[in-house]
Amino acid sequence: MTSVSDAPLCLGELGDVAAAMARIGEQVAAPVADEVDQAARFPAESIGALGAEGLLGALVPRDLGGLGASFGEVSEGLVALGRHCASSAMVAAMHHIQVACLVRHGHNAVLRDYLAELAEHQYLLASATTEVGTGGDLGSSLCAVETTGRTFTLEKQAPVISYGSFADAILCTARRAPDGPPNEQVLVLCRPPGLLLEQVGEWNALGFRGTCSPGFVLRASGDVASILDDPYDVISTRTMLPTAHLLWSSLWLGIASSAIDRARRFVQAEARKHPGTTPTAALRLAETNALLLQFQELVRGSLRRFEDAQHDPAQLEGIGFAIAMNSLKVTASTLLVDIIRQCMLICGLASYRLDSPYSMGRQLRDSMGASLMVNNDRIMGNNAQMLLVHRGE
Ligand SMILES: Cc1cc2nc3c(=O)[nH]c(=O)nc-3n(C[C@H](O)[C@H](O)[C@H](O)COP(=O)(O)OP(=O)(O)OC[C@H]3O[C@@H](n4cnc5c(N)ncnc54)[C@H](O)[C@@H]3O)c2cc1C
């Protein structure tokens, strides 16, 4: 049976959840963001602060002990967190995407109890979808679940699991059975004591360094009820893909906003040096600010689209919806790089230096990851195929 729960994922105003995430971004994440980036270390302070305020259970329904926040609130909170520390915001976004999958597709008693436990103990969830051999093709798995009676076992060669060493549990894709085709997948909640991670290599990346995303061999076993009830293609289409693209885009918007803030301060400082004149870069700032407004409207419009469709499987599985959510990811990740590049032209050398208040080093490096985490060409390839049969709407 497949269904979409009535979990309160809806577009909201900047409420308590978003305000608390913004405060944590400013007071906890910002002071250590450069150090987290330089040391490529897990942003324990900000994720700990989110947990201390119950925010890791933001999307868990109230009747299970969570905050029952709207998806819009979490999105606003990620924009705010992303302004200060993109790695913290990416960890939080990935966690909330996994929680959304559990809330909307984990119907059995074991998984509902787990969500209550997550809200109580503020567990952090990670994701293992990418696999050695299939790469970014998330719709196929080589590894398979093997079941004996009520127990499953699973082994996956995962080239990248963000904050794998710091997570309390990992949602992992796999083939439903060893004799099943690569695209007949399930999503499995892998958790201690049945979860063993063997780290393979290090994470020394250009950006999102604080996500601590090395490779692992993931070995898991447990109760078959830990396998989410809905098939993975349903979970992916109705929840994982749209929420990933919405929440990633939200934190990317935060990165872009922080770059514009620096560019604006730079132009204002220039203007103060030469009263009565408008700095040359002011025009570029105006143009770049227009890009940021487009970016904001794209995220807000896409959130509304998801909110309208969220309880309607037919809409969520429609080609038009999939094309829109894919386009959101590709456009947002492209706008992000464009905005950073423009902001660097505005601030000039001051943005290129790493020791200046206008430095864009971290924003530039983080922004380059956006188009790769599920490659934009792969996503556009999917849209190209869908457009061959789409009748428009
Ligand atoms: C910061 C960061 C954090 C991440 N965290 C996680 C995580 O926690 N868990 C997880 O599972 N994954 C994670 N990933 C991995 C991510 O989701 C992608 O799966 C991964 O980046 C894809 O790697 P790839 O570019 O090597 O592979 P591919 O997507 O396979 O791309 C490799 C190349 O092949 C091309 N290509 C191959 N097939 C096609 C096709 N059909 N259409 C078009 N082009 C194609 C691409 O254009 C590209 O040039 C993370 C990635 C990043 C950057």
The ligand as an SDF file (V2000), in Angstrom:
LIG
                    3D

 53 58  0  0  0  0  0  0  0  0999 V2000
   28.8330   18.0580   -0.5540 C   0  0  0  0  0  0  0  0  0  0  0  0
   28.2770   16.7460   -0.9980 C   0  0  0  0  0  0  0  0  0  0  0  0
   27.6500   15.9290   -0.0890 C   0  0  0  0  0  0  0  0  0  0  0  0
   27.1240   14.6930   -0.4690 C   0  0  0  0  0  0  0  0  0  0  0  0
   26.5290   13.9060    0.4720 N   0  0  0  0  0  0  0  0  0  0  0  0
   26.0180   12.7090    0.0990 C   0  0  0  0  0  0  0  0  0  0  0  0
   25.4210   11.8540    1.0740 C   0  0  0  0  0  0  0  0  0  0  0  0
   25.3390   12.1860    2.2530 O   0  0  0  0  0  0  0  0  0  0  0  0
   24.9380   10.6560    0.6820 N   0  0  0  0  0  0  0  0  0  0  0  0
   24.9860   10.2440   -0.6300 C   0  0  0  0  0  0  0  0  0  0  0  0
   24.5190    9.1550   -0.9270 O   0  0  0  0  0  0  0  0  0  0  0  0
   25.5570   11.0290   -1.5740 N   0  0  0  0  0  0  0  0  0  0  0  0
   26.0780   12.2380   -1.2430 C   0  0  0  0  0  0  0  0  0  0  0  0
   26.6700   13.0400   -2.1920 N   0  0  0  0  0  0  0  0  0  0  0  0
   26.7760   12.5290   -3.5690 C   0  0  0  0  0  0  0  0  0  0  0  0
   25.7870   13.1790   -4.5560 C   0  0  0  0  0  0  0  0  0  0  0  0
   24.4760   13.0410   -4.1260 O   0  0  0  0  0  0  0  0  0  0  0  0
   25.9680   12.5750   -5.9390 C   0  0  0  0  0  0  0  0  0  0  0  0
   25.5000   11.2750   -5.9740 O   0  0  0  0  0  0  0  0  0  0  0  0
   27.3950   12.5560   -6.3450 C   0  0  0  0  0  0  0  0  0  0  0  0
   27.9380   13.8460   -6.1920 O   0  0  0  0  0  0  0  0  0  0  0  0
   27.5330   12.1220   -7.7790 C   0  0  0  0  0  0  0  0  0  0  0  0
   28.9140   11.8590   -7.9900 O   0  0  0  0  0  0  0  0  0  0  0  0
   29.5840   11.9230   -9.4100 P   0  0  0  0  0  0  0  0  0  0  0  0
   29.5390   13.3160   -9.9100 O   0  0  0  0  0  0  0  0  0  0  0  0
   30.9240   11.2940   -9.2900 O   0  0  0  0  0  0  0  0  0  0  0  0
   28.7320   10.9280  -10.2680 O   0  0  0  0  0  0  0  0  0  0  0  0
   27.7460   11.0530  -11.4620 P   0  0  0  0  0  0  0  0  0  0  0  0
   26.4850   11.7370  -11.1420 O   0  0  0  0  0  0  0  0  0  0  0  0
   27.6100    9.6730  -11.9220 O   0  0  0  0  0  0  0  0  0  0  0  0
   28.4800   11.9800  -12.5140 O   0  0  0  0  0  0  0  0  0  0  0  0
   29.7560   11.6920  -13.0600 C   0  0  0  0  0  0  0  0  0  0  0  0
   29.8170   12.2190  -14.4830 C   0  0  0  0  0  0  0  0  0  0  0  0
   29.0290   11.3840  -15.3000 O   0  0  0  0  0  0  0  0  0  0  0  0
   28.0960   12.1490  -16.0320 C   0  0  0  0  0  0  0  0  0  0  0  0
   26.9000   11.2770  -16.1850 N   0  0  0  0  0  0  0  0  0  0  0  0
   26.8500   10.0060  -15.8660 C   0  0  0  0  0  0  0  0  0  0  0  0
   25.6410    9.5010  -16.1610 N   0  0  0  0  0  0  0  0  0  0  0  0
   24.9150   10.4530  -16.6680 C   0  0  0  0  0  0  0  0  0  0  0  0
   23.5970   10.5490  -17.1470 C   0  0  0  0  0  0  0  0  0  0  0  0
   22.7690    9.5000  -17.1770 N   0  0  0  0  0  0  0  0  0  0  0  0
   23.1840   11.7210  -17.5670 N   0  0  0  0  0  0  0  0  0  0  0  0
   23.9960   12.7740  -17.5620 C   0  0  0  0  0  0  0  0  0  0  0  0
   25.2610   12.7390  -17.1180 N   0  0  0  0  0  0  0  0  0  0  0  0
   25.7280   11.5980  -16.6670 C   0  0  0  0  0  0  0  0  0  0  0  0
   27.9280   13.3940  -15.2090 C   0  0  0  0  0  0  0  0  0  0  0  0
   27.5390   14.4970  -16.0040 O   0  0  0  0  0  0  0  0  0  0  0  0
   29.3240   13.6230  -14.6850 C   0  0  0  0  0  0  0  0  0  0  0  0
   30.1110   14.2370  -15.6640 O   0  0  0  0  0  0  0  0  0  0  0  0
   27.2060   14.2810   -1.8300 C   0  0  0  0  0  0  0  0  0  0  0  0
   27.8220   15.1260   -2.7710 C   0  0  0  0  0  0  0  0  0  0  0  0
   28.3630   16.3370   -2.3750 C   0  0  0  0  0  0  0  0  0  0  0  0
   29.0110   17.2140   -3.4050 C   0  0  0  0  0  0  0  0  0  0  0  0
  1  2  1  0
  2  3  1  0
  2 52  2  0
  3  4  2  0
  4  5  1  0
  4 50  1  0
  5  6  2  0
  6  7  1  0
  6 13  1  0
  7  8  2  0
  7  9  1  0
  9 10  1  0
 10 11  2  0
 10 12  1  0
 12 13  2  0
 13 14  1  0
 14 15  1  0
 14 50  1  0
 15 16  1  0
 16 17  1  0
 16 18  1  0
 18 19  1  0
 18 20  1  0
 20 21  1  0
 20 22  1  0
 22 23  1  0
 23 24  1  0
 24 25  2  0
 24 26  1  0
 24 27  1  0
 27 28  1  0
 28 29  2  0
 28 30  1  0
 28 31  1  0
 31 32  1  0
 32 33  1  0
 33 34  1  0
 33 48  1  0
 34 35  1  0
 35 36  1  0
 35 46  1  0
 36 37  1  0
 36 45  1  0
 37 38  2  0
 38 39  1  0
 39 40  1  0
 39 45  2  0
 40 41  1  0
 40 42  2  0
 42 43  1  0
 43 44  2  0
 44 45  1  0
 46 47  1  0
 46 48  1  0
 48 49  1  0
 50 51  2  0
 51 52  1  0
 52 53  1  0
M  END
$$$$
